[in-house]
């Protein structure tokens, strides 16, 4: 489906905008339809300054900028840091059933859901749009479980760069005179929450970027990752003993 075909079907559309390279491409693709588009940003209140700066800029460039606020810092405090491998005894309920630990942990699905996905879904419902555009690509390591054309509760989801590669995205940005730089060259170019401790298999670029540009934040994340490593390792002791390791 082409952009013009999608907008011919929908009077009001929401573009989910994270500030990453994929959503920046989508914003460029809909530039002729901004009067029909809500540009929706989920502000988790755990942003890098460069993302806050970008959103302030975009807010002034588009007619319908919607900022939806969640509270990731409070969420982390209450429910714990996100992990790829979650030791149950370190979750909130796990600590209630065992003893208090130095750190609370949970699945990254729970953390992203509470702070990004659920607020985004509520925003779509409250805006009353019938179409949503997302910068999701099929070749991403982590992506939503939908394809372009998916319909839920009368809302159609359109993924205009679904079949693009990361290289296609970079080429498009360069061809349209959009500065790429170190951040947009990364896989996690939206950066998301600054103190995210999940997606470790795909976060080497992100950590190097943070170390270079935000050394204080890098030290904080590193300390939390050490605590997570200890938690996971300690919970594996019994399993390893049973396996004769």
C-alpha positions in Angstrom: 0.0 0.0 0.0 1.2 3.5 -0.8 1.0 6.4 1.6 -1.6 8.2 -0.5 -3.8 5.1 -0.5 -3.7 4.8 3.2 -4.7 8.5 3.8 -7.4 8.2 1.2 -9.1 5.6 3.6 -8.6 7.5 6.8 -9.6 11.1 7.9 -7.4 11.1 11.0 -4.2 9.1 11.4 -1.7 8.7 14.3 2.0 8.4 13.6 3.8 6.8 16.6 7.0 8.8 16.8 9.9 7.7 19.1 12.6 9.9 17.5 14.5 6.9 16.1 15.5 6.6 12.5 12.5 4.6 11.4 10.0 7.0 12.8 11.9 10.0 11.4 11.6 8.3 8.0 7.8 7.9 8.5 7.5 11.5 9.5 9.2 12.5 6.2 6.9 10.1 4.3 3.7 11.7 5.7 4.9 15.4 5.3 2.2 16.0 2.7 -0.5 14.7 5.1 0.4 16.4 8.4 -3.0 18.1 8.5 -4.5 14.7 8.9 -1.8 13.3 11.2 -1.3 13.3 15.0 2.4 12.9 15.7 2.3 10.9 19.0 5.3 10.8 21.4 5.2 8.7 24.5 7.3 10.7 27.0 8.4 8.2 29.6 10.2 10.9 31.6 13.4 8.9 31.2 14.6 10.5 28.1 18.1 11.4 26.8 18.5 15.1 26.3 19.0 14.7 22.6 15.5 13.0 22.3 13.9 15.8 24.4 15.6 18.4 22.1 14.3 16.6 19.0 10.8 16.4 20.3 10.9 20.2 21.1 11.9 20.8 17.5 9.3 18.5 15.9 6.6 19.9 18.1 7.2 23.3 16.4 7.2 21.8 12.9 3.9 19.8 12.9 0.4 21.0 13.4 -0.8 18.1 15.6 1.9 17.0 18.1 0.6 14.8 20.9 2.7 14.2 24.0 1.6 11.3 26.2 3.3 11.1 29.6 4.0 7.9 31.5 6.3 7.7 34.6 9.1 5.2 34.0 11.2 6.4 37.0 8.4 5.7 39.4 7.6 2.4 37.6 11.2 1.2 38.0 11.2 2.2 41.6 8.0 0.2 42.3 8.2 -2.7 39.9 11.9 -3.1 39.1 14.4 -2.9 36.2 13.7 -4.8 32.9 15.6 -7.9 32.1 15.9 -10.4 29.3 16.3 -13.3 31.8 14.2 -12.7 34.9 15.0 -14.5 38.1 11.6 -15.0 39.7 12.8 -14.5 43.3 13.9 -11.0 42.4 10.5 -9.9 41.2 8.2 -8.0 43.5 6.1 -11.0 44.3 9.2 -13.2 44.5 10.7 -11.0 47.1 7.5 -11.0 49.1 7.7 -14.8 49.1 11.4 -15.0 49.9 13.3 -12.0 51.2 14.1 -8.5 50.1 16.9 -8.2 47.5 19.2 -5.3 46.6 17.4 -4.8 43.3 13.9 -5.5 41.9 13.7 -7.1 38.4 11.0 -7.9 35.9 10.4 -8.9 32.3 11.1 -6.2 29.7 7.6 -7.0 28.3 6.1 -5.8 31.6 8.2 -2.6 31.7 7.7 -1.6 28.0 4.1 -2.5 28.3 3.5 -0.3 31.3 5.5 2.7 30.2 5.2 2.7 26.3 2.8 0.2 24.8 -0.3 0.6 27.0 0.0 4.5 27.0 0.3 4.4 23.2 -2.7 2.2 22.8 -4.8 4.4 25.1 -3.7 7.5 23.1 -4.9 5.9 19.9 -8.2 5.1 21.4 -8.6 8.6 22.9 -7.8 10.4 19.7 -10.4 8.5 17.8 -8.2 7.8 14.8 -9.0 5.0 12.4 -5.4 4.5 11.1 -2.0 4.2 12.8 1.4 4.4 11.2 4.4 2.7 12.8 8.0 2.6 11.7 8.4 -1.1 12.2 10.6 -3.2 9.9 10.4 -7.0 9.5 14.1 -7.4 9.8 14.3 -5.9 13.3 15.4 -8.2 16.2 12.5 -7.0 18.3 9.2 -5.9 16.8 5.5 -5.9 17.4 3.6 -9.1 16.5 1.7 -7.5 13.6 2.0 -6.9 9.9 1.0 -4.0 7.8 -2.8 -4.1 7.3 -3.5 -5.5 10.7 -6.9 -4.2 12.1 -7.8 -4.0 15.8 -10.9 -2.4 17.2 -11.6 -0.7 13.8 -8.1 0.8 13.6 -5.9 -0.2 10.7 -2.1 -0.3 11.2 0.2 0.6 8.3 3.9 -0.1 8.4 5.2 1.8 5.3 8.8 0.7 5.8 8.0 -2.9 6.8 10.2 -4.4 4.0 13.0 -1.9 4.3 16.4 -2.8 5.7 18.4 -0.6 8.1 20.6 0.4 5.2 17.5 1.4 3.2 16.5 3.7 6.1 20.0 5.3 6.3 20.1 5.8 2.6 16.7 7.5 2.6 17.7 9.9 5.4 20.9 10.8 3.6 19.0 11.4 0.3 16.6 13.7 2.1 19.5 15.7 3.7 18.7 14.4 7.2 21.8 14.3 9.4 22.4 10.7 10.5 25.2 10.9 12.9 26.2 8.3 15.6 22.7 8.0 17.1 20.7 7.2 14.0 23.4 4.7 12.8 22.6 2.5 15.8 20.0 -0.3 15.9 18.4 1.3 19.0 18.4 4.8 17.5 15.4 5.9 19.5 17.3 5.2 22.7 14.0 4.8 24.6 14.5 5.0 28.4 18.0 6.0 29.3 18.4 3.4 32.1 17.0 0.4 30.2 18.8 -2.8 31.2 17.1 -5.1 28.7 17.8 -6.2 25.1 21.4 -6.9 26.0 22.1 -9.1 23.0 21.5 -6.0 20.8 22.7 -3.2 22.9 26.5 -3.0 22.4 26.2 0.0 20.1 23.9 1.7 22.6 26.2 1.2 25.5 29.2 2.5 23.6 27.2 5.5 22.5 26.1 6.2 26.1 29.6 5.7 27.4 30.9 8.3 24.9 28.1 10.8 25.2 26.7 10.3 28.7 29.4 8.8 31.0 27.4 9.3 34.2 24.4 7.4 32.8 26.8 4.7 31.5 28.1 4.2 35.0 24.6 3.9 36.5 23.5 1.3 33.9 26.7 -0.7 34.3 26.2 -1.0 38.0 22.6 -2.2 37.5 23.8 -4.7 34.9 26.3 -6.1 37.4 23.5 -6.5 39.9 21.4 -8.3 37.3 24.2 -10.6 36.4 24.7 -11.5 40.0 21.0 -12.1 40.5 20.7 -14.4 37.4 23.9 -16.3 38.3 22.8 -16.9 41.9 19.5 -18.2 40.8 21.1 -20.6 38.4 23.2 -22.4 41.0 20.5 -25.0 41.9 19.8 -25.8 38.3 23.5 -26.3 37.5 23.9 -28.6 40.6 20.9 -30.7 39.4 22.5 -31.0 36.0 25.8 -32.1 37.5 27.7 -28.9 36.4 
